[in-house]
Amino acid sequence: MGILESLGAFGTGALSYIIPFLFVLTVVVFFHELGHFLVARWCGVKIDTFSIGFGPEIAGFHDRHGTRWRLSWIPLGGYVKFHGDDSVASSPDSEALAELSEEEKRVSFHFKSLPQRAAIVAAGPVANFILAIVIFAAIFASVGKFVTPARVDAITPDSAAAAAGFEQGDLVVSINGEAIDSFSAMQRIVSVNPGVPLEFVVERNGEPVDLVATPELREVDDRFGNTHRIGLLGIQRSASPEEVSQVRYSIPAAVWEGTRETGYVIERTVSYLVGVIVGREAADQLGGPIRIAEMSGQVAKLGFLALLNLTAILSISIGFLNLLPVPMLDGGHLLFYAIEAVRGRPLSDRAVDIGFRVGLALVLMLMLFATWNDIVNIASRS
């Protein structure tokens, strides 16, 4: 089956992906833009438009402050347009700004102090991280997590674990000095460290034993047929039901665990991007809207909690992506503000315009590359 036939097969089942995809993306985008909106209001900025989606408006209304809240046809993002903005990317136009009245300048984003502008811009990604922490915390407090001791039940022959001297019955106590309380905690560390020697402390016959093992980079398929490249030791676990315990957390503890979970996702994202740059990871793992839609549909079949978990992970990804120092993104604005703080004055309109053009080109290239990866990924499973 060729690429066109594969895409046709994907399209046949696309309806089952649309609702989960729209739910996940709308929640993430709404909270991102809400972060900008709330801090801008707090700083006295007038907001002209709050839009979920781009393009022609489907429905909308004006609130008592004059903001137009709108839902648009293209559900691949959103924006908050501040008073005095030349575009939805908050690019300034000096001539237009100069023509504003003193009253308009008082409520214009571009006439606010540098710390206020930076806070408004940073609020979007921060809101994404807060959303993720809240979702994770809610899951930990209500459902908790299932914990299986990190005990070795079997070892794959000729594996990294076999070469390191692991034995059946070993209980992993720590990795690189970090305490390990479950098999999944061990898997997480191992999976993101292929080719990196790890120092293990295991309990063997009641005594501590030091081992050094280097996870091997392997390709594994998940239950939906998606291929992932991760580090593997070759340790197998087949826990009996009585060995699995369900741990529920108090609200403070759940918030802390949610924060740790968010930190782990950020750390894994940074590790992957660095791996792509140095050639350790393949860039074909980058996905675009098609893959997000497909994953949303797949995860939705596992239940609403699984879909919420995906929402938290995507929220972190969107927040992190927006902090990259690329013009057009929030991180690009923060980069301009940092330069302004050092120079003592803003960049020229021409410099900003060139920056936005370069940023737009980079964002479009990334979107095209990610979409191409999505198409190839679908075709490879045919």
CORUR-V903261 format. One record per residue. N is the residue number from 0. OMEGA is omega in whole degrees, -180 to 180 (none if undefined). BURIAL is # if it has 24 or more other C-alpha atoms within 12 Angstrom, else .. D_LAST is the distance of its C-alpha to the last C-alpha in Angstrom with 1 decimal. Layout:
BEGIN
n=N omega=OMEGA burial=BURIAL d_last=D_LAST
n=N omega=OMEGA burial=BURIAL d_last=D_LAST
END
This chain:
BEGIN
n=0 omega=-179 burial=. d_last=6.0
n=1 omega=-178 burial=. d_last=7.9
n=2 omega=-178 burial=. d_last=8.5
n=3 omega=179 burial=. d_last=10.7
n=4 omega=180 burial=. d_last=8.7
n=5 omega=178 burial=. d_last=6.1
n=6 omega=177 burial=# d_last=9.6
n=7 omega=178 burial=. d_last=11.0
n=8 omega=177 burial=. d_last=9.0
n=9 omega=-179 burial=# d_last=10.0
n=10 omega=-179 burial=. d_last=13.4
n=11 omega=-180 burial=. d_last=13.9
n=12 omega=-174 burial=. d_last=14.3
n=13 omega=-178 burial=. d_last=15.9
n=14 omega=-179 burial=. d_last=19.3
n=15 omega=179 burial=. d_last=19.0
n=16 omega=-169 burial=# d_last=18.5
n=17 omega=-177 burial=# d_last=21.3
n=18 omega=177 burial=. d_last=24.3
n=19 omega=-180 burial=# d_last=23.5
n=20 omega=-180 burial=# d_last=22.5
n=21 omega=178 burial=# d_last=25.8
n=22 omega=-177 burial=# d_last=27.7
n=23 omega=-175 burial=# d_last=26.6
n=24 omega=-179 burial=# d_last=27.0
n=25 omega=179 burial=# d_last=30.2
n=26 omega=-178 burial=# d_last=31.9
n=27 omega=-179 burial=# d_last=31.2
n=28 omega=-179 burial=# d_last=32.3
n=29 omega=-178 burial=# d_last=35.3
n=30 omega=176 burial=# d_last=36.6
n=31 omega=-179 burial=# d_last=36.1
n=32 omega=178 burial=# d_last=38.1
n=33 omega=176 burial=# d_last=40.6
n=34 omega=176 burial=# d_last=41.5
n=35 omega=-174 burial=# d_last=42.5
n=36 omega=-175 burial=# d_last=44.2
n=37 omega=-179 burial=# d_last=46.3
n=38 omega=177 burial=# d_last=47.6
n=39 omega=178 burial=# d_last=48.3
n=40 omega=180 burial=# d_last=50.4
n=41 omega=180 burial=. d_last=52.1
n=42 omega=177 burial=# d_last=53.0
n=43 omega=179 burial=# d_last=54.4
n=44 omega=175 burial=# d_last=51.8
n=45 omega=179 burial=# d_last=51.4
n=46 omega=-180 burial=# d_last=47.8
n=47 omega=-174 burial=# d_last=47.2
n=48 omega=170 burial=# d_last=43.6
n=49 omega=-173 burial=# d_last=41.1
n=50 omega=168 burial=# d_last=37.8
n=51 omega=-175 burial=# d_last=34.5
n=52 omega=180 burial=# d_last=32.1
n=53 omega=176 burial=. d_last=32.9
n=54 omega=-177 burial=. d_last=34.0
n=55 omega=-178 burial=. d_last=36.1
n=56 omega=174 burial=. d_last=37.5
n=57 omega=-180 burial=. d_last=36.5
n=58 omega=180 burial=. d_last=39.4
n=59 omega=178 burial=. d_last=42.0
n=60 omega=175 burial=. d_last=45.5
n=61 omega=175 burial=. d_last=48.2
n=62 omega=-174 burial=. d_last=49.6
n=63 omega=178 burial=. d_last=53.3
n=64 omega=179 burial=. d_last=52.8
n=65 omega=178 burial=. d_last=51.5
n=66 omega=176 burial=. d_last=47.8
n=67 omega=175 burial=# d_last=45.3
n=68 omega=-173 burial=# d_last=42.5
n=69 omega=172 burial=# d_last=39.6
n=70 omega=-174 burial=# d_last=36.1
n=71 omega=-169 burial=# d_last=34.2
n=72 omega=-175 burial=. d_last=31.2
n=73 omega=-171 burial=. d_last=28.8
n=74 omega=-177 burial=# d_last=28.0
n=75 omega=179 burial=# d_last=26.9
n=76 omega=180 burial=# d_last=30.1
n=77 omega=-179 burial=# d_last=33.8
n=78 omega=169 burial=# d_last=37.2
n=79 omega=-179 burial=# d_last=40.9
n=80 omega=-179 burial=# d_last=43.2
n=81 omega=178 burial=# d_last=46.6
n=82 omega=-179 burial=# d_last=49.8
n=83 omega=177 burial=# d_last=50.4
n=84 omega=176 burial=# d_last=46.8
n=85 omega=-179 burial=. d_last=46.0
n=86 omega=180 burial=. d_last=42.3
n=87 omega=177 burial=# d_last=39.9
n=88 omega=179 burial=# d_last=39.4
n=89 omega=175 burial=# d_last=43.1
n=90 omega=-176 burial=# d_last=44.2
n=91 omega=173 burial=# d_last=48.0
n=92 omega=-173 burial=. d_last=50.1
n=93 omega=-179 burial=. d_last=53.5
n=94 omega=180 burial=. d_last=55.3
n=95 omega=180 burial=. d_last=53.9
n=96 omega=-179 burial=# d_last=54.7
n=97 omega=-178 burial=. d_last=58.2
n=98 omega=180 burial=. d_last=58.9
n=99 omega=176 burial=. d_last=58.1
n=100 omega=179 burial=. d_last=61.2
n=101 omega=178 burial=. d_last=62.4
n=102 omega=179 burial=. d_last=61.2
n=103 omega=179 burial=# d_last=57.7
n=104 omega=-178 burial=# d_last=57.7
n=105 omega=-178 burial=. d_last=58.6
n=106 omega=-180 burial=# d_last=55.3
n=107 omega=180 burial=# d_last=53.1
n=108 omega=-172 burial=# d_last=50.4
n=109 omega=177 burial=# d_last=51.5
n=110 omega=175 burial=# d_last=55.1
n=111 omega=-179 burial=# d_last=54.4
n=112 omega=-180 burial=# d_last=55.2
n=113 omega=177 burial=# d_last=52.7
n=114 omega=179 burial=. d_last=52.2
n=115 omega=179 burial=# d_last=51.6
n=116 omega=179 burial=# d_last=49.0
n=117 omega=180 burial=# d_last=47.2
n=118 omega=180 burial=# d_last=47.3
n=119 omega=-179 burial=# d_last=45.8
n=120 omega=-178 burial=# d_last=42.9
n=121 omega=-175 burial=# d_last=42.2
n=122 omega=-180 burial=# d_last=42.4
n=123 omega=176 burial=# d_last=38.8
n=124 omega=179 burial=# d_last=37.0
n=125 omega=178 burial=# d_last=39.6
n=126 omega=177 burial=# d_last=38.9
n=127 omega=179 burial=# d_last=35.2
n=128 omega=179 burial=# d_last=36.3
n=129 omega=178 burial=# d_last=38.9
n=130 omega=-180 burial=# d_last=36.4
n=131 omega=180 burial=# d_last=34.1
n=132 omega=-180 burial=# d_last=37.2
n=133 omega=-180 burial=# d_last=38.3
n=134 omega=180 burial=# d_last=35.0
n=135 omega=-179 burial=# d_last=34.8
n=136 omega=179 burial=# d_last=38.6
n=137 omega=179 burial=# d_last=38.2
n=138 omega=-179 burial=# d_last=35.6
n=139 omega=-178 burial=# d_last=37.7
n=140 omega=-175 burial=# d_last=40.8
n=141 omega=-177 burial=. d_last=39.5
n=142 omega=-177 burial=. d_last=37.0
n=143 omega=175 burial=# d_last=37.6
n=144 omega=-179 burial=# d_last=35.4
n=145 omega=-173 burial=. d_last=35.0
n=146 omega=176 burial=# d_last=36.4
n=147 omega=180 burial=# d_last=35.9
n=148 omega=-177 burial=# d_last=38.2
n=149 omega=-179 burial=# d_last=36.8
n=150 omega=-179 burial=# d_last=37.8
n=151 omega=178 burial=# d_last=36.3
n=152 omega=179 burial=. d_last=35.6
n=153 omega=-179 burial=. d_last=33.9
n=154 omega=178 burial=# d_last=33.1
n=155 omega=179 burial=. d_last=30.3
n=156 omega=178 burial=. d_last=32.0
n=157 omega=179 burial=. d_last=32.1
n=158 omega=177 burial=# d_last=30.8
n=159 omega=180 burial=# d_last=32.5
n=160 omega=179 burial=# d_last=34.2
n=161 omega=-179 burial=# d_last=35.6
n=162 omega=-178 burial=. d_last=36.9
n=163 omega=178 burial=# d_last=38.5
n=164 omega=175 burial=# d_last=40.4
n=165 omega=178 burial=# d_last=39.0
n=166 omega=178 burial=# d_last=40.2
n=167 omega=-179 burial=# d_last=39.2
n=168 omega=178 burial=. d_last=41.1
n=169 omega=176 burial=# d_last=41.3
n=170 omega=-179 burial=# d_last=41.2
n=171 omega=-177 burial=# d_last=39.9
n=172 omega=-179 burial=# d_last=42.7
n=173 omega=175 burial=# d_last=41.8
n=174 omega=-178 burial=# d_last=39.7
n=175 omega=177 burial=. d_last=41.5
n=176 omega=180 burial=. d_last=44.2
n=177 omega=-178 burial=. d_last=42.0
n=178 omega=-180 burial=. d_last=42.6
n=179 omega=-177 burial=# d_last=39.7
n=180 omega=-179 burial=. d_last=40.0
n=181 omega=178 burial=# d_last=36.6
n=182 omega=-179 burial=# d_last=33.7
n=183 omega=177 burial=. d_last=31.4
n=184 omega=177 burial=# d_last=33.9
n=185 omega=-180 burial=# d_last=33.7
n=186 omega=-179 burial=# d_last=29.9
n=187 omega=-178 burial=# d_last=30.0
n=188 omega=-178 burial=# d_last=32.4
n=189 omega=-174 burial=# d_last=30.7
n=190 omega=-177 burial=# d_last=27.1
n=191 omega=-179 burial=# d_last=28.5
n=192 omega=177 burial=# d_last=30.7
n=193 omega=179 burial=# d_last=28.7
n=194 omega=-179 burial=. d_last=31.2
n=195 omega=178 burial=. d_last=34.2
n=196 omega=-180 burial=. d_last=36.9
n=197 omega=180 burial=# d_last=37.7
n=198 omega=-179 burial=# d_last=41.0
n=199 omega=166 burial=# d_last=40.8
n=200 omega=179 burial=# d_last=43.7
n=201 omega=175 burial=# d_last=43.2
n=202 omega=-178 burial=# d_last=45.7
n=203 omega=-178 burial=. d_last=46.4
n=204 omega=177 burial=. d_last=49.1
n=205 omega=-179 burial=. d_last=50.5
n=206 omega=177 burial=. d_last=50.8
n=207 omega=179 burial=. d_last=48.8
n=208 omega=179 burial=. d_last=47.0
n=209 omega=179 burial=# d_last=45.6
n=210 omega=174 burial=# d_last=42.4
n=211 omega=-178 burial=# d_last=40.3
n=212 omega=180 burial=# d_last=36.6
n=213 omega=-180 burial=# d_last=34.0
n=214 omega=178 burial=# d_last=30.4
n=215 omega=177 burial=# d_last=27.7
n=216 omega=-179 burial=# d_last=24.7
n=217 omega=174 burial=. d_last=21.6
n=218 omega=178 burial=. d_last=18.0
n=219 omega=178 burial=. d_last=17.3
n=220 omega=176 burial=. d_last=14.7
n=221 omega=-175 burial=. d_last=16.1
n=222 omega=-179 burial=. d_last=15.9
n=223 omega=179 burial=. d_last=13.2
n=224 omega=178 burial=. d_last=10.8
n=225 omega=-178 burial=. d_last=12.1
n=226 omega=179 burial=. d_last=13.5
n=227 omega=176 burial=# d_last=17.2
n=228 omega=-177 burial=# d_last=19.8
n=229 omega=175 burial=# d_last=23.0
n=230 omega=180 burial=# d_last=26.2
n=231 omega=176 burial=# d_last=26.8
n=232 omega=-175 burial=# d_last=30.1
n=233 omega=177 burial=# d_last=29.1
n=234 omega=-179 burial=# d_last=31.2
n=235 omega=-179 burial=# d_last=30.2
n=236 omega=177 burial=# d_last=31.8
n=237 omega=-174 burial=. d_last=32.1
n=238 omega=174 burial=. d_last=34.7
n=239 omega=-178 burial=. d_last=36.6
n=240 omega=-178 burial=. d_last=37.0
n=241 omega=178 burial=. d_last=40.6
n=242 omega=-178 burial=. d_last=39.5
n=243 omega=179 burial=. d_last=37.4
n=244 omega=178 burial=. d_last=39.5
n=245 omega=-177 burial=. d_last=38.9
n=246 omega=174 burial=. d_last=40.6
n=247 omega=-174 burial=. d_last=41.6
n=248 omega=169 burial=. d_last=43.1
n=249 omega=-177 burial=. d_last=46.1
n=250 omega=178 burial=. d_last=45.5
n=251 omega=180 burial=. d_last=46.8
n=252 omega=179 burial=. d_last=44.8
n=253 omega=178 burial=# d_last=41.7
n=254 omega=178 burial=# d_last=42.2
n=255 omega=179 burial=. d_last=42.6
n=256 omega=177 burial=# d_last=39.5
n=257 omega=177 burial=# d_last=37.6
n=258 omega=178 burial=# d_last=39.0
n=259 omega=179 burial=. d_last=38.0
n=260 omega=177 burial=# d_last=34.4
n=261 omega=177 burial=# d_last=34.4
n=262 omega=179 burial=# d_last=35.8
n=263 omega=-179 burial=# d_last=33.2
n=264 omega=177 burial=# d_last=30.3
n=265 omega=179 burial=# d_last=32.3
n=266 omega=-180 burial=. d_last=33.0
n=267 omega=179 burial=# d_last=29.3
n=268 omega=179 burial=# d_last=28.4
n=269 omega=-180 burial=. d_last=31.3
n=270 omega=-180 burial=. d_last=30.3
n=271 omega=-178 burial=# d_last=26.8
n=272 omega=177 burial=# d_last=28.1
n=273 omega=179 burial=. d_last=30.8
n=274 omega=177 burial=. d_last=28.3
n=275 omega=-178 burial=. d_last=26.4
n=276 omega=-177 burial=. d_last=29.7
n=277 omega=177 burial=. d_last=31.0
n=278 omega=180 burial=. d_last=27.7
n=279 omega=-180 burial=. d_last=27.2
n=280 omega=178 burial=# d_last=24.1
n=281 omega=-178 burial=. d_last=21.1
n=282 omega=-178 burial=. d_last=20.9
n=283 omega=176 burial=# d_last=17.1
n=284 omega=177 burial=# d_last=17.8
n=285 omega=-178 burial=# d_last=19.6
n=286 omega=180 burial=# d_last=18.0
n=287 omega=-177 burial=# d_last=19.2
n=288 omega=-179 burial=# d_last=19.6
n=289 omega=-179 burial=# d_last=16.0
n=290 omega=178 burial=# d_last=15.4
n=291 omega=179 burial=# d_last=18.8
n=292 omega=-179 burial=# d_last=18.1
n=293 omega=179 burial=# d_last=14.9
n=294 omega=180 burial=# d_last=17.0
n=295 omega=179 burial=# d_last=19.9
n=296 omega=-180 burial=# d_last=18.3
n=297 omega=-177 burial=# d_last=17.0
n=298 omega=180 burial=# d_last=20.4
n=299 omega=179 burial=# d_last=22.3
n=300 omega=180 burial=. d_last=21.2
n=301 omega=178 burial=. d_last=23.2
n=302 omega=-175 burial=. d_last=26.3
n=303 omega=180 burial=. d_last=28.4
n=304 omega=178 burial=. d_last=29.6
n=305 omega=178 burial=# d_last=26.2
n=306 omega=176 burial=# d_last=25.6
n=307 omega=179 burial=# d_last=29.1
n=308 omega=177 burial=# d_last=28.2
n=309 omega=178 burial=# d_last=25.2
n=310 omega=179 burial=# d_last=27.7
n=311 omega=-179 burial=# d_last=30.1
n=312 omega=179 burial=# d_last=27.6
n=313 omega=179 burial=# d_last=26.5
n=314 omega=178 burial=# d_last=30.2
n=315 omega=-179 burial=# d_last=31.0
n=316 omega=180 burial=# d_last=28.4
n=317 omega=178 burial=# d_last=29.7
n=318 omega=-180 burial=# d_last=33.2
n=319 omega=-180 burial=# d_last=32.6
n=320 omega=-178 burial=# d_last=30.8
n=321 omega=179 burial=# d_last=33.7
n=322 omega=177 burial=# d_last=36.2
n=323 omega=-175 burial=# d_last=34.9
n=324 omega=-180 burial=# d_last=37.8
n=325 omega=176 burial=# d_last=36.1
n=326 omega=-172 burial=# d_last=38.1
n=327 omega=177 burial=# d_last=36.7
n=328 omega=179 burial=# d_last=35.7
n=329 omega=179 burial=# d_last=38.3
n=330 omega=177 burial=# d_last=38.6
n=331 omega=176 burial=# d_last=39.5
n=332 omega=-180 burial=# d_last=42.3
n=333 omega=176 burial=# d_last=43.5
n=334 omega=178 burial=# d_last=43.6
n=335 omega=-180 burial=# d_last=45.8
n=336 omega=178 burial=# d_last=48.0
n=337 omega=177 burial=. d_last=48.4
n=338 omega=178 burial=. d_last=49.5
n=339 omega=180 burial=. d_last=51.8
n=340 omega=-180 burial=. d_last=53.3
n=341 omega=-177 burial=. d_last=54.1
n=342 omega=-176 burial=. d_last=55.4
n=343 omega=177 burial=. d_last=57.3
n=344 omega=-178 burial=. d_last=56.0
n=345 omega=172 burial=# d_last=52.7
n=346 omega=178 burial=# d_last=50.8
n=347 omega=178 burial=. d_last=51.7
n=348 omega=-179 burial=. d_last=49.9
n=349 omega=180 burial=. d_last=48.7
n=350 omega=179 burial=. d_last=47.3
n=351 omega=-180 burial=# d_last=45.5
n=352 omega=178 burial=# d_last=44.2
n=353 omega=179 burial=. d_last=42.8
n=354 omega=180 burial=# d_last=41.3
n=355 omega=178 burial=# d_last=39.5
n=356 omega=178 burial=. d_last=38.2
n=357 omega=179 burial=. d_last=36.9
n=358 omega=178 burial=# d_last=35.4
n=359 omega=179 burial=. d_last=33.7
n=360 omega=180 burial=. d_last=32.2
n=361 omega=-180 burial=. d_last=30.9
n=362 omega=179 burial=# d_last=29.4
n=363 omega=178 burial=. d_last=27.7
n=364 omega=179 burial=. d_last=26.3
n=365 omega=179 burial=. d_last=25.0
n=366 omega=179 burial=. d_last=23.4
n=367 omega=180 burial=. d_last=21.8
n=368 omega=-180 burial=. d_last=20.5
n=369 omega=179 burial=# d_last=19.2
n=370 omega=177 burial=# d_last=17.4
n=371 omega=175 burial=# d_last=15.9
n=372 omega=179 burial=# d_last=14.7
n=373 omega=-178 burial=# d_last=13.1
n=374 omega=179 burial=# d_last=11.3
n=375 omega=-179 burial=# d_last=10.2
n=376 omega=178 burial=# d_last=9.2
n=377 omega=-178 burial=# d_last=7.0
n=378 omega=-178 burial=. d_last=5.4
n=379 omega=-180 burial=. d_last=5.5
n=380 omega=-179 burial=. d_last=3.8
n=381 omega=none burial=. d_last=0.0
END
